[in-house]
Amino acid sequence: MTNTIKEVQNSECMFIIGSNTTENHPVIGAMMKQAKDKGAKLIVADPRRIELSNYADVYMQIEPGTNIALLNGMMNVIVEKKLYDKKYIDDRTENFEELVELVKEYTPERVAKICGINEEDIIKAATIYAKANSAGIYYAMGITQHSTGTHGVMSISNLALMCGNVGKEFGGVNPLRGQNNVQGACDMGGLPADLPGYQKVFKEEVVEKFEKAWGSTLSTKVGLTIPEILDGCEDDSIRFLYIMGENPMVSDPDINHVKKALTNVDFLVVQDIFLTETAQLADVILPASSFAEKDGTFTNTERRVQRVRKAIEPIGQSKPDWQIIMEIMNTLGYKKKYLNSSSIMEEIASVTPQYGGISYKRLEADPMGLQWPCLDENHPGTPILHKEAIARGRGLFMPCEYVKSAELPDKEYPFIFTTGRILYHYHTRSMTGRVEGLNILAPSSYVEINEITARKMDIKDGDLVKLSSRRGEIETTAKVTDIIDEEVLFMPFHYAEGAANYLTNTSLDAISKIPELKVAAVKMEKAKKIEEAL
């Protein structure tokens, strides 16, 4: 997030797109409702009529995969009405003219047809957003998990820059991270081209810096993304795989492909706190400690680094992740020893500029933590990014054409299939699936079906249905509803039984290599009962 979570409560205008915030980020979602009660304007764009749509000044039920068209359409309105912030654009940005040329083609009339919404709503949403003194955009994987996900994020940035909302309180571009330390994992080099602090592995000066700090020779080769790794496992170019705190046998697209990949490698190691569906395929399982059994830090969605403190000793033979990794690297010949997680944070601060002023001493003194960039021990942290100036010098407009999803419905597979999360479960249920109360509330897999579609197919609420895509098939329970459009099906991806990701598409974004989990083509039929099958 370029801005802070607490700003949400006093927002003037919020634009929610590709995020079911009240279910996936309920604390932030509650703040959005509080802001609305105080008079904030709310714009919501989502294929499902999520809870926040009930509070929205404008709700646009767009077809899955049409985010970029909608954003370009809103910018078309803003340009035509001259509602953009000319001074901000002149002083702080570049390439605006090229963007103007592109969005000329995205008239509200054209975009309404692409997205399946009313053109009046596009005009109203654009006007509300542009006329606000400050407006924040909040998005999640409904934007990123597409074959054009990177361009979706660029389009959000274009809209925010156009109206001068980057570097401004109550504004900004605010991705809501899907898990509690996704931001921290990225910060620490959990990306194929990055060392800690987003320092590129292919830059000579960066490699020299880390080789000196670590006393070791480093590769300058950019690594692979998870989809590329799994492809490599299946085609024999990768023979060993180490999976840590991840459950791709439920969370990744095309589970049949995932299983083939994981069972094809010569040696699979899984490090986790439970025997997940993925761990069951492992040659060696390394038992890790849970958050309550170790010291450390999490970096949350607003870049805030906060302490995690051990409440109990590790159970059984489990160990903290850092200790497991250290013992492995020591066994392999790299003799670096850490006494505790605090000493690891000291090393992080020494090589990662954004974390340069963060230490356990400071985190102990301030229970709220510190937001990076925090450059030295006297730096207070940075609540709002790009406040004095855009980090790269000038904000760059990146015009992006709308491109259709990689797989669209046809005669054989007539439905658009999309996935998401629900309030009661977390990711692949490795933890929440062991909580009796949550399983009473949300016990099993289901698919949401529009009531008109269900009536046409003689499907009733609670019926067993069979869903098939070009990659696999599952059986699940029908949930008839009016919150999605006809010809659109929605499933939560949490469940291993009747897993949505048997159906999802592995087509990748050409830039980020993220798979298109949010749009696939499927067919649906009533499942035969056991006695009928016999």
Disulfide bonds with the S-S distance in Angstrom:
none
